[in-house]
Amino acid sequence: MDATALTHATLAIQLHAACAVLALTIGTLMLFWRKGTSLHKGLGRLWIGLMLGVSLSSFFISEIRLLGPYSPIHILSLLTLFGLWGGWQAIRAGDVRTHRMTMISVYGGGLIGAGVFTFLPGRIMHQVVFADGGATAFLAALGIAAILVALYYQRRRAAL
C-alpha cells in the first residue's frame, strides 16, 4: 500500500476518501452492534454526516467525464442522498423496518458498490491499494468478503 497518489490528489478526493473509509468502518461495526441504543443513534448520525460528505464531495470529482463533467457513478451519489433522506424520515416516523432496509441499501450500494469502482485500473485508490503488488488488495478483498457476509446476514434478519 502506498498513499502517495492520495496525498497528491485534490482536496475533494482526499475528503471523499477519508469520509468513505470512516463511513465504511462505522457502518460495518453498526451492522454487528445492537440496534436502537444511544450508541447506535449517535453513530448513525455520524454515519449519515460522513455519507453526506462522501456523496457531496463526489460532485467535485470529475476525472471521468461521460455526462458533461460527471460520470454514471454520480447517479449513485444522488441515490445515496435520497436514500439517506428516506432512511432518516423512516426512523423519525417509527418505521424501523423501512429504515433498516434503506440504510443497508445505502451502505451496500452507496458505499460498497460505488467503492468497488474506485479500485479499477487508472483510479487513485487502485494506485494506493495495488502499489505493493497485491498484498493489500488481498487483505481488502477478505475485508470486503466479510462485509458482504455481514450484509447478507443483516438482510436475512431484516426479512424476518
N, C-alpha and C positions, 0 to 999 in steps of 0.2 A: 504494500500500500504506500502510495506517495501522494501527499496532499498538495504538492506544488501547483498542479493545474488549478486546483480550487482556490489556493491563496492568490493566484494571479487573475482570477475571474472577477467579473464586475460585482459590485456590492449587492445587486439584486440577486445574483446567482448564489453568493455566499449566504445571504439572508434566507433564501429559498432552501438551500441545503441544510442550514442549521435548524430551521423550523421543521423541516421534514424529518431529520434524524431525531429530534426531540419528540415530535408527534408520533413517530414510529415506536420509539421507546415507551412513551407513556401509554399510547394506545394498546400496545401489546401487553403491558402489565395490567391494564384495565380489563383486558379480556379474561384474565385469570382471577382477579380480585373480586371480592364480594361487591355486589351492586347495591345502590341506594344509600350507602353510608356517606358521612360527611367527606371522607377522603375521596370517594367516587365522584361526588358532586364538585368538589374543589378541583380535582384533577380533570374532570370533564370540562369545566370552564376553561382551564388552562389549555386543554387539548383543542377545544374549539378555537381559542385565540391563535394557537400555533397553526392549525389548519387554515384559518383565515390568512395568516402570514404566508403559508405555502401557496395558497390559491391566488391571493392578490399579487404577490411578488412575481408569479409566473407571467403576468401580463407585461412585465418589464423585461422579460427574457424573450428575445425573438431571433434566436440563432437559426432556427429552421423556419423559413418563410414560405408557406404554401397558400395561405389565405390572407393576403396583404402582409402585415407584419406578424401574423400569427400562424400557428400550425394546428392540425386537428387535436393535438393534446390539450390545447387551451379549452376545448369543449369540455374536457374532464374538469378543468378548473371551474367552469360555470356550473356544471352538475354538482361539484363539491360544494360550492357556495349555496346552491338551492337545497342540497341535502343537509347541510349544517343548519340552515334556517328551519327546514322541515322537522329535523330531529329535535331541535330546541323547542319548537312550537308544540310538538307531540308531548314532550315530557312536561311542559308547562300546563298542558291540558289533562295531564294524568294518564296519557295513553302510553304506558310503558312498553307494550309490545311493538308499536309503531316506532317509538324512539329507539328501541334496541335494534330493530331490523334496519332502520335508516342509518344509524351510526355505524353499524357493522358494514353496511354497504359503502358508506363514505370511506371507512377505514380500508376496506378491500379494494374499492375502485379508485378512490382519490389518492390513496397513499401507496398501496401495494401495486395496483395496476399501473398507475402512472409512473411509479418508481422503477418498474421493470424497464421502461423506455429509456431511463437515464443511463442504463448500462450498455446501450447499443454502441458499437464502434463509432468513434468520432465525437462522442459526447464527453463532457468533463468527468463525470463520475466513472465512466469506463476507464479513462486515463488514471484516475485515482485508485480504483479497486484492482485493476489488472496490471499495475506497474510492477508488481513483484512476480510476475509470471503465472499468476492464477491462484496462489495460496490463499490470499484474502478473498478472492472470488469464491473459492470452495467453501470457506467459512461463512461467507454471506449467503451462499446457496443453502447451506444447512440451516442458517437462521431463518431464511425465507420459508423453507420447508416446515420448520417448527411453527412459524406464524400461520401458514396455510392450514396445518393440522388444528391449531387453536381456532381459526376462523370456522373450520368445518364443525368442530365441537360446539362452538357458540351458536351457529346456525341451527344445528340439530336441537340444541337445548331451547332455542327461541321458538322452534316449531312445535314444541311440546305444550 
